Amino acid sequence: MKNLLPILGLLLPFGVAAQTTSPAPHPLTARDLQQLRDVRDAHFSPDGQWVTYVVSQADTAADKGNADVWMARYNGTQNLRVTTSPDNETAPRFSPDGLYLSFLSSRGEGEDGHSQLWLLNRNGGEAEKVTKLKGSVSDYVWAPDGKRLALIIRDADPDSLTVVQKAKKKTPPVIVVDRFQFKQDVDGYLNKQRQHLYVFDVAARKLSKLTSGIYDEYSPAWSPDGKQLVFVSKRGDDPDRHDNFDLYAIDATPGAQPRQLTTSDVADSAPSNWSGRPAWSPDGKQIAFVEGGPKDQLVYGLHQLAVIPAAGGTPKLLTSGLDRNTLKPQWSKDGKSLYFLLEDDRAQVLARVPANGGKVERVLDGKREITEFEVGPKGQIVVVNSEPQLPDEVFAFEKKALRPISKQNDAWLKTVQLGATDPIQGKSKDGTLVSGFLVKPVGYQAGQKYPTVLRIHGGPVSQFAYSFSPEWQILAAHGYAVVASNPRGSSGRGLEYCRAIYADWGNKDSEDALSVVDYAVQQGIADPARLGVGGWSYGGILTDHLIARDKRFKAATSGAGIANVFAGYGTDQYIRDYETELGTPWEHTDVWMRISYPFFHAGQISTPTLFLCGEKDFNVPLLNTEQMYQALQSLKVPTQLIIYPGQFHGINKPSYVKDRYDRYLAWYDKYLKAGTTTAGGQ
């Protein structure tokens, strides 16, 4: 790759090789997890010799997360840290001409600053902030000529205070809302802010706006000739009232009008389901994308790989008979096939299908979760891959095998002991097979029964996968067996399995979750007298159902859940989903009562329960957690409420993350740690 050597002096060498001999491995602790490095967002250089990626880690001194840009030689011989600032740098990309390494950062913007585009000239010098916007850059992509970028920029908040106003503690303006959906986690109350598509001229530092209106644009992609952009948007008179995303194409010149490519009532490349960016074929004649299910299927619908003529027309489904979700399509270099990620029963693997349709081939299969991949300029492939004993890392995929590139957690893994993770299947009450995992405690001895915790994932449309789970390993290191369930409602098992809980939360999925607990008991590993349960988001919802329906659990941790779904209407961000799946509460009260079972049957709960939530959560707001806590207080069931100040649906402040793990362990210890028993007796 040309012009690389002048900037190497600015880069720090990867430190793992220089570290001294690691101490003897020890059981994992919450403090150990603060040293764990999260690896993501891998992309090739134009010549294929380098791969850039992002490494995130807890900054315990500042009590915040810190993300930095790294790059590694594709042959795995060198890892270099590119950025070292205390602020986050994300979304690194090489320019097509090889001159720049770009990234997004809010450096120097203050605590509430907006992300701006930065360019590091590979001929030397410091990185330069090239956009100085009142709004925020949320996404970008280089034009094929390397002279322009397409940017997605979120408008500045017209009601936000300036730094000067904040310093004077000026009274903030009143909040006025008039939108159908008026709340969103992290964003807060929604006003007239939107995000639109722009083109940025690198040499002239000039920004040109392409789209406007009461719409949001997402996931832009350049045509191979650099003349057009395809992007994703949902439009109509009131976009808040539907989730019908469509593909649009527009000439990359100011004043051009977008033309709608897809016209069905399904969600095409919806940003909310991680389906990935639309992808132009190498000849520019077709666009690949992921088509969602019909609007009445909501999040339960299948995501299928499709192609559409770039001039518009009828999409062709390439995976219509697969009954599994697909995501993140990319074309092969010859344009004859499409690579994509395939989700299937606890795994997420790399697959390929002919561009004209045909048999799906699993290119990189196995018990793993691949979250990202990229096809390089010479047809090479890199993936971000995780396995039960391996955190996410960047690998090259060649000769039908994986070769490590990033190696960020190699040294860390040598210092900790992990519990063995086995795939299992339970049989639900109606005979349905339910997939899951059993994690044996560190130091496991056959013939001994252990206190066991059932963990339930959020979503509900997601799955526990063959990937590294810090939560499971913390529990296993502390002497617990862990069972994890993918009950009905989970993805990875096809449309009907996923849709089985439609407007019927907590029924079949409760029975399914219990089936893996029964399995662990039958295997002589789980002590039936010392069972715990817990989860976050939908995992908290199902936890509430389980402790209201079943007496076997002696301790529970319920995070960011909702038990009285009536309280969700108008107070969270799911208004479209509620009205489509459940109907309005005044017209379909029976449905709302049925799924609010835990709250209206709280008198049946006797399980000591720890409730937790972020103070600013607009996804599943705190009031829902408070209601269940208050109910158990009234019932004199042992309970405690933990509120994390300033946190949203996801808890990300390092001290709070550690605190949550510590509280889980303390709560389970209090009610489940009463000694061990052998398989021959209690």
C-alpha positions in Angstrom: 0.0 0.0 0.0 1.5 3.3 -1.1 2.6 6.1 1.3 2.2 4.1 4.4 5.7 4.4 6.0 5.6 8.2 6.7 2.8 7.8 9.3 4.1 4.6 11.0 6.1 6.8 13.4 2.8 8.1 14.8 1.5 4.7 15.5 2.0 2.7 18.6 3.1 -1.0 18.3 0.7 -3.7 19.6 1.8 -4.4 23.1 0.8 -8.0 23.7 4.1 -9.5 22.3 6.1 -7.3 24.7 4.3 -8.4 27.8 6.0 -10.5 30.5 4.8 -13.9 31.4 1.3 -13.9 32.6 0.4 -15.0 36.1 -1.4 -18.3 36.7 -5.0 -18.3 35.4 -7.6 -17.4 38.0 -11.5 -17.6 38.0 -12.9 -14.6 36.1 -14.0 -11.5 38.1 -16.0 -8.4 37.2 -12.7 -6.5 37.5 -11.2 -8.7 34.9 -13.9 -7.8 32.5 -12.8 -4.2 32.6 -9.6 -5.4 30.8 -11.5 -7.2 28.1 -11.2 -5.6 24.6 -14.2 -5.4 22.3 -13.2 -5.8 18.6 -15.4 -4.8 15.7 -15.8 -3.0 12.4 -13.0 -4.6 10.2 -12.3 -3.1 6.8 -9.6 -3.6 4.1 -7.1 -1.1 2.7 -7.4 -0.6 -1.1 -4.4 -2.9 -1.8 -5.6 -5.6 0.7 -2.5 -5.5 2.7 -4.0 -3.9 5.8 -7.2 -4.2 7.9 -8.5 -1.4 10.1 -10.8 -2.1 13.0 -12.0 -0.6 16.3 -11.0 -1.7 19.8 -13.2 -0.6 22.8 -12.2 -1.0 26.4 -13.2 0.4 29.8 -11.3 3.5 30.9 -11.7 3.0 34.6 -9.9 6.2 35.6 -12.4 8.3 33.6 -15.2 5.8 34.2 -16.2 5.6 30.6 -15.7 3.5 27.6 -13.0 4.4 25.1 -12.8 3.3 21.5 -9.7 3.6 19.3 -8.8 2.9 15.7 -6.3 0.1 15.1 -4.9 -1.4 11.9 -3.2 -4.7 11.3 -1.3 -6.2 8.4 -3.5 -8.7 6.6 -0.7 -11.4 7.0 -1.1 -11.0 10.8 2.5 -9.8 11.4 1.8 -6.4 12.8 -0.9 -4.6 14.8 -0.7 -0.8 15.2 -2.8 1.5 17.3 -3.7 4.6 15.2 -5.6 6.8 17.8 -4.9 7.3 21.5 -7.2 10.2 22.5 -9.5 9.8 25.5 -12.4 10.3 23.2 -14.0 7.7 21.1 -12.9 7.1 17.5 -15.1 4.8 15.4 -16.0 3.8 11.9 -12.5 3.8 10.4 -12.2 3.5 6.6 -9.4 3.8 4.1 -10.1 6.1 1.1 -10.2 4.3 -2.2 -7.2 6.2 -3.5 -5.2 5.1 -0.4 -4.5 8.7 0.7 -6.6 8.9 3.8 -7.7 6.9 6.8 -11.0 8.4 8.0 -12.9 8.0 11.2 -15.7 9.6 13.3 -15.0 11.2 16.6 -16.4 13.8 19.0 -12.9 14.9 20.0 -12.9 18.4 21.5 -16.7 18.6 21.3 -17.4 18.3 25.0 -19.3 15.7 27.0 -22.4 16.1 24.8 -20.5 16.8 21.6 -21.5 15.6 18.1 -19.5 13.2 16.0 -17.5 14.8 13.2 -15.6 13.4 10.3 -11.8 13.3 10.7 -9.1 12.5 8.1 -5.6 11.3 8.7 -3.4 12.0 5.7 -1.2 9.0 5.2 1.6 11.2 3.9 2.0 12.4 7.5 0.7 14.9 10.0 -2.0 14.9 12.6 -5.6 13.8 12.0 -7.8 16.8 10.9 -11.4 17.5 11.8 -12.9 18.2 8.4 -16.6 18.8 9.4 -17.5 21.4 11.9 -21.2 20.9 12.2 -23.8 21.8 14.8 -25.3 18.5 13.9 -23.7 15.0 14.0 -22.3 12.7 11.4 -23.9 9.2 12.0 -22.7 7.4 8.9 -20.5 7.9 5.9 -19.1 6.1 2.9 -16.3 7.0 0.4 -17.0 7.6 -3.3 -15.1 5.3 -5.7 -13.0 8.2 -6.9 -11.7 8.9 -3.3 -12.6 12.6 -3.8 -16.0 12.7 -2.2 -17.9 11.1 0.7 -21.6 10.5 1.3 -22.5 11.6 4.8 -25.6 11.0 6.9 -25.9 14.0 9.2 -28.4 14.5 12.0 -29.8 18.0 12.3 -28.7 20.1 15.2 -31.2 20.2 18.0 -33.0 23.6 17.8 -33.8 23.5 21.5 -30.3 22.5 22.8 -28.4 24.9 24.8 -25.0 26.3 23.7 -22.0 25.9 25.9 -22.3 29.6 26.9 -26.0 29.1 27.9 -25.1 26.0 29.9 -22.4 27.8 31.7 -24.9 30.5 32.7 -27.3 27.8 33.7 -30.0 29.3 31.6 -33.5 27.7 32.1 -33.9 25.2 29.3 -36.8 25.7 26.9 -40.1 23.8 27.4 -40.4 20.6 25.5 -43.1 20.6 22.8 -44.0 17.3 21.0 -46.5 16.7 18.3 -45.2 13.5 16.7 -46.9 10.1 16.9 -43.8 8.4 18.1 -42.3 11.0 20.4 -39.8 9.1 22.5 -36.6 7.1 21.7 -34.0 5.6 24.0 -30.8 7.7 24.1 -32.4 10.4 21.8 -35.0 11.2 24.4 -38.1 13.2 23.4 -38.3 13.5 19.6 -38.7 16.9 18.0 -38.3 17.9 14.4 -34.7 16.7 14.1 -34.0 14.4 11.1 -31.0 13.0 9.5 -30.3 13.5 5.8 -27.9 12.6 3.0 -25.0 14.9 2.0 -22.0 14.8 -0.3 -18.7 16.1 1.0 -15.9 17.3 -1.4 -12.6 16.4 0.3 -10.3 18.8 -1.5 -12.7 21.8 -1.3 -14.0 20.9 2.1 -17.5 21.6 0.7 -20.7 20.1 1.9 -23.8 19.7 -0.4 -27.2 18.5 0.8 -29.0 15.9 -1.3 -32.2 15.2 0.7 -34.6 17.0 3.0 -38.1 16.7 4.5 -39.7 15.0 7.5 -37.8 11.8 6.8 -34.6 10.1 8.0 -32.1 8.6 5.6 -29.8 5.6 6.4 -27.1 3.3 4.9 -25.9 5.1 1.8 -24.0 3.2 -0.9 -22.3 4.6 -4.0 -22.8 3.1 -7.5 -19.5 1.8 -9.0 -19.3 4.7 -11.4 -19.7 7.2 -8.5 -22.7 8.9 -10.1 -25.5 7.7 -7.9 -26.2 6.8 -4.3 -28.7 4.3 -3.0 -30.1 4.8 0.5 -32.8 3.6 2.9 -35.7 5.7 4.1 -39.3 5.4 5.2 -41.6 8.0 3.8 -45.3 8.9 3.4 -47.4 11.5 5.0 -46.3 10.4 8.5 -43.3 8.1 8.7 -43.8 7.7 12.5 -46.9 5.6 11.9 -45.2 2.7 10.0 -42.0 0.7 9.6 -42.1 0.3 5.8 -38.5 1.2 4.9 -37.7 1.3 1.2 -34.7 1.7 -1.1 -34.2 5.0 -2.9 -31.6 6.1 -5.5 -30.5 9.6 -6.2 -27.9 11.3 -8.4 -25.0 12.6 -6.4 -25.7 16.2 -7.4 -27.5 19.0 -5.5 -31.1 19.4 -6.6 -31.5 15.8 -7.8 -34.7 14.0 -6.8 -34.7 10.6 -5.2 -36.5 7.8 -7.0 -38.1 5.0 -5.1 -36.8 1.5 -6.0 -38.8 -0.8 -3.7 -42.5 -0.4 -3.3 -43.8 -3.4 -1.3 -45.2 -3.1 2.2 -42.3 -4.9 3.8 -39.2 -3.3 5.5 -36.3 -3.2 3.0 -32.8 -3.0 4.7 -34.4 -1.6 7.8 -31.7 -0.2 10.0 -33.4 -1.4 13.1 -32.7 -5.1 12.3 -29.0 -4.8 11.5 -29.7 -6.0 8.0 -26.7 -4.1 6.5 -26.1 -1.6 3.8 -27.5 -2.1 0.3 -24.8 -3.3 -2.1 -24.3 -2.5 -5.8 -23.2 -5.2 -8.1 -19.7 -4.7 -9.6 -21.3 -3.8 -13.0 -23.7 -1.4 -11.4 -26.8 -3.1 -12.8 -28.3 -4.6 -9.6 -28.5 -3.8 -5.9 -28.6 -6.4 -3.2 -30.5 -5.8 0.0 -32.3 -7.6 2.8 -36.1 -7.7 2.6 -38.1 -7.9 5.9 -41.3 -9.6 6.6 -44.8 -8.1 6.0 -45.8 -5.3 8.3 -48.1 -7.5 10.4 -45.2 -9.8 11.3 -43.3 -6.9 12.9 -39.9 -8.0 14.3 -40.9 -11.7 14.0 -40.7 -11.7 10.2 -37.9 -13.3 8.2 -35.1 -11.2 6.7 -34.5 -12.5 3.2 -31.7 -11.7 0.7 -33.0 -10.0 -2.4 -31.7 -8.2 -5.5 -33.4 -5.5 -7.6 -32.4 -3.9 -10.9 -30.7 -0.6 -10.2 -33.2 1.1 -12.6 -36.1 -0.3 -10.5 -38.4 -3.2 -11.0 -39.4 -6.4 -9.1 -37.0 -7.7 -6.5 -35.9 -11.3 -6.7 -35.7 -13.2 -3.5 -32.6 -15.4 -3.4 -33.3 -17.2 -0.1 -37.0 -17.6 -0.1 -37.0 -21.3 0.8 -34.4 -20.9 3.6 -36.6 -20.1 6.6 -33.7 -18.4 8.3 -32.6 -14.8 8.7 -30.0 -13.3 6.4 -28.0 -10.1 6.8 -25.2 -7.9 5.5 -24.9 -8.9 1.8 -21.8 -8.3 -0.2 -21.0 -9.1 -3.8 -18.2 -11.4 -4.9 -15.6 -9.6 -7.0 -16.8 -11.3 -10.2 -20.4 -10.4 -9.5 -21.5 -14.0 -9.9 -22.5 -14.6 -6.2 -23.4 -12.9 -3.0 -21.9 -13.5 0.4 -24.0 -12.9 3.5 -24.4 -13.8 7.1 -26.8 -16.7 7.9 -28.4 -17.0 11.3 -29.2 -20.6 12.3 -29.9 -22.2 15.7 -27.3 -20.6 18.0 -24.9 -20.0 15.1 -24.3 -17.1 12.7 -22.1 -18.2 9.8 -20.8 -17.0 6.4 -22.8 -18.2 3.4 -22.9 -17.6 -0.3 -25.6 -17.9 -3.0 -25.5 -17.5 -6.8 -26.6 -14.0 -7.9 -29.2 -15.5 -10.1 -30.5 -17.8 -7.4 -29.7 -21.3 -6.5 -28.3 -23.4 -3.7 -27.1 -21.7 -0.5 -23.5 -22.7 0.4 -22.2 -22.4 3.9 -18.7 -21.0 3.2 -17.6 -20.7 6.9 -19.8 -22.9 9.1 -19.5 -24.2 12.6 -20.3 -23.4 16.2 -19.5 -19.7 16.0 -21.1 -16.3 15.7 -19.7 -14.1 12.9 -21.0 -10.6 13.4 -19.2 -8.9 10.5 -17.2 -9.7 7.3 -15.7 -8.0 4.3 -14.6 -9.1 0.9 -11.3 -7.6 0.1 -10.0 -6.1 -3.2 -8.4 -9.4 -4.2 -11.3 -11.5 -3.0 -9.8 -12.1 0.4 -12.2 -12.3 3.3 -11.9 -11.1 6.9 -14.5 -11.8 9.6 -15.2 -10.7 13.1 -15.7 -14.0 14.9 -16.6 -15.2 18.4 -16.9 -18.6 20.0 -17.9 -19.6 23.5 -14.3 -19.5 24.8 -13.2 -16.7 22.5 -14.2 -13.0 22.5 -14.7 -11.2 19.2 -11.5 -10.9 17.1 -10.6 -10.2 13.5 -9.6 -13.3 11.4 -8.6 -13.9 7.8 -10.6 -16.6 6.2 -8.4 -18.5 3.8 -7.9 -22.1 2.7 -11.2 -22.9 4.5 -9.7 -22.0 7.8 -9.5 -18.9 10.1 -6.2 -17.2 10.7 -5.9 -14.7 13.6 -5.3 -11.0 12.8 -6.2 -8.8 15.7 -5.2 -11.0 18.6 -6.4 -8.3 21.1 -7.4 -10.7 23.9 -4.8 -13.4 23.5 -2.9 -12.3 26.6 -6.0 -11.7 28.6 -7.4 -15.1 28.0 -4.2 -16.7 29.4 -4.9 -15.0 32.8 -8.5 -16.3 33.4 -10.3 -19.6 33.8 -13.5 -20.1 31.9 -16.4 -22.5 32.3 -16.9 -25.2 29.7 -19.9 -24.3 27.5 -22.0 -27.1 26.0 -24.9 -26.9 23.5 -28.1 -28.6 24.9 -31.7 -29.1 23.9 -34.7 -29.4 26.2 -38.1 -30.7 25.4 -40.9 -28.2 26.2 -44.3 -29.1 27.6 -45.9 -29.6 24.1 -42.9 -31.6 22.8 -41.1 -28.7 21.1 -37.3 -29.0 21.1 -35.7 -25.9 22.7 -32.0 -25.1 22.1 -29.7 -23.6 24.6 -26.4 -23.8 26.5 -25.2 -25.3 29.7 -22.1 -23.6 31.2 -20.4 -25.7 33.9 -18.9 -23.9 36.8 -15.1 -23.4 36.9 -13.7 -26.4 38.8 -16.7 -28.6 37.9 -16.6 -32.1 39.4 -18.8 -34.8 38.0 -21.4 -36.1 40.5 -21.8 -32.8 42.2 -24.9 -30.7 42.0 -24.5 -27.0 41.7 -26.6 -23.9 42.3 -27.8 -23.0 38.8 -29.0 -19.8 37.2 -31.3 -19.6 34.1 -30.4 -16.6 32.0 -32.9 -15.3 29.4 -31.9 -13.1 26.4 -33.6 -9.8 25.4 -35.4 -9.1 22.2 -37.4 -11.3 22.2 -36.3 -11.7 18.6 -32.6 -12.6 19.0 -30.7 -15.6 20.2 -28.0 -16.8 22.5 -25.3 -17.9 20.1 -22.0 -19.8 20.1 -20.2 -16.7 21.2 -18.3 -15.5 24.3 -20.6 -14.4 27.1 -19.0 -12.4 29.9 -22.2 -12.8 32.0 -22.2 -16.6 31.8 -18.5 -16.7 32.6 -18.8 -14.5 35.6 -21.4 -16.7 37.1 -19.5 -19.9 36.2 -16.3 -18.5 37.8 -18.3 -17.9 41.0 -19.4 -21.5 41.3 -22.7 -21.5 39.4 -23.9 -23.6 36.6 -25.6 -21.5 33.9 -28.4 -22.6 31.6 -29.3 -20.3 28.7 -32.4 -20.8 26.7 -33.6 -19.8 23.2 -37.4 -20.2 23.8 -40.0 -19.6 21.1 -39.9 -15.9 20.1 -36.1 -16.4 19.5 -34.7 -16.1 16.0 -32.5 -18.7 14.4 -35.2 -21.4 14.3 -37.4 -20.1 11.5 -40.5 -18.0 11.1 -43.1 -20.1 13.0 -40.9 -20.7 15.9 -40.3 -16.9 16.2 -43.9 -15.9 15.7 -45.2 -18.4 18.2 -45.4 -15.7 20.9 -47.1 -13.1 18.8 -49.5 -11.3 21.2 -48.9 -14.1 23.7 -45.8 -13.2 25.6 -44.9 -15.4 28.6 -46.9 -18.4 27.7 -45.1 -20.9 25.4 -41.8 -19.2 25.9 -42.0 -19.7 29.7 -42.5 -23.4 29.2 -39.6 -23.4 26.8 -37.3 -21.6 29.2 -38.1 -24.1 31.9 -37.3 -27.1 29.7 -33.6 -26.3 29.7 -33.6 -26.0 33.5 -35.3 -29.5 33.6 -32.6 -30.8 31.3 -29.8 -29.5 33.6 -31.6 -31.1 36.6 -32.0 -34.4 34.8 -28.2 -34.4 34.0 -27.5 -34.2 37.7 -25.7 -30.9 37.4 -28.4 -28.4 38.5 -29.5 -28.6 42.1 -33.3 -28.3 42.0 -33.4 -26.8 45.4 -31.0 -23.9 44.4 -32.3 -22.4 41.1 -32.1 -18.8 40.1 -33.3 -16.9 37.1 -32.7 -13.5 35.4 -32.4 -11.4 32.3 -32.5 -7.9 30.9 -35.1 -6.2 28.7 -37.3 -9.1 27.3 -35.2 -11.3 29.6 -36.6 -9.2 32.5 -40.1 -9.5 31.1 -39.9 -13.3 30.9 -38.2 -13.4 34.3 -41.3 -11.7 35.8 -43.6 -14.2 34.0 -41.6 -17.2 35.3 -41.6 -16.1 39.0 -45.3 -15.4 38.8 -46.0 -18.8 37.2 -43.5 -21.1 38.9 -42.3 -21.5 42.4 -39.0 -23.4 41.7 -36.8 -20.3 41.6 -35.2 -19.2 44.9 -33.7 -15.9 43.6 -34.3 -13.7 40.5 -32.7 -10.6 38.9 -35.1 -8.7 36.6 -33.5 -5.9 34.6 -35.3 -3.3 32.5 -38.5 -5.3 32.1 -42.2 -4.6 32.1 -44.9 -6.7 33.8 -47.9 -4.3 33.4 -47.9 -3.7 29.7 -50.7 -1.2 30.0 -48.0 1.1 31.6 -45.9 0.8 28.4 -48.5 2.4 26.1 -47.4 6.1 25.6 -44.5 5.9 27.9 -42.0 3.9 25.8 -40.8 3.9 22.1 -42.9 0.9 20.9 -46.2 2.5 20.0 -46.3 1.1 16.4 -45.5 -2.4 17.7 -48.1 -2.3 20.4 -50.9 -1.2 18.1 -50.0 -3.6 15.4 -49.4 -6.7 17.6 -51.8 -6.1 20.5 -54.3 -3.5 19.3 -55.1 -0.5 21.4 -55.6 -1.3 25.2 -59.1 0.1 25.2 -60.3 -2.1 22.3 -58.3 -5.3 23.1 -58.2 -5.2 26.9 -58.2 -9.0 27.1 -54.9 -9.2 25.1 -53.2 -6.6 27.2 -54.4 -8.3 30.4 -53.1 -11.7 29.2 -49.5 -10.4 28.6 -49.6 -8.4 31.8 -49.9 -11.6 33.7 -47.0 -11.0 36.2 -48.3 -7.7 37.5 -51.9 -8.8 37.9 -50.8 -12.1 39.5 -48.0 -10.6 41.6 -49.7 -12.2 44.6 -48.4 -15.5 43.4 -44.8 -14.4 43.6 -42.6 -15.6 46.4 -39.2 -15.4 44.8 -36.7 -12.8 46.3 -36.1 -10.5 43.3 -33.6 -7.8 42.6 -34.9 -5.2 40.1 -32.5 -3.0 38.1 -33.0 -0.3 35.4 -31.3 2.8 33.9 -32.7 6.1 35.1 -33.1 7.5 31.5 -34.3 4.3 29.8 -37.0 5.2 27.2 -36.9 1.7 25.7 -38.4 0.0 28.7 -38.8 2.9 31.1 -37.9 2.8 34.8 -41.6 3.1 35.9 -42.2 -0.5 34.7 -39.5 -1.8 37.0 -40.7 0.4 39.8 -44.2 -1.0 39.6 -43.0 -4.6 40.2 -40.6 -3.5 42.9 -43.5 -1.7 44.7 -45.7 -4.8 44.3 -43.2 -7.1 45.9 -42.7 -4.5 48.7 -46.4 -4.5 49.4 -46.4 -8.3 49.4 -43.4 -8.4 51.8 -41.4 -10.5 49.3 -37.6 -9.7 49.7 -36.8 -7.2 47.0 -34.5 -4.4 46.1 -34.5 -1.7 43.4 -31.3 -0.6 41.7 -31.4 2.6 39.5 -28.3 3.5 37.5 -28.2 7.4 37.2 -27.9 8.8 33.7 -28.0 5.4 32.0 -30.3 4.4 29.1 -31.5 0.9 28.2 -28.0 -0.3 28.0 -25.7 0.1 31.0 -22.3 1.3 29.7 -20.5 3.3 32.4 -17.7 0.9 33.5 -18.3 1.3 37.3 -22.0 0.6 36.8 -21.3 -2.4 34.6 -19.1 -3.9 37.3 -21.7 -2.9 40.0 -24.4 -4.8 38.1 -22.3 -8.0 38.0 -21.3 -7.7 41.6 -25.0 -7.2 42.6 -26.1 -10.3 40.6 -23.5 -12.4 42.4 -24.4 -11.0 45.8 -28.1 -11.6 45.3 -27.7 -15.1 44.0 -25.2 -15.9 46.7 -27.6 -14.7 49.4 -30.4 -17.1 48.4 -28.7 -19.9 46.5 -25.3 -20.6 48.2 -26.2 -23.0 50.9 -23.5 -25.6 50.2 -23.3 -28.3 47.5 -24.9 -31.7 47.3 -23.9 -34.9 45.5 -25.9 -36.5 42.7 -27.0 -39.1 45.2 -28.9 -36.8 47.5 -30.0 -33.3 48.4 
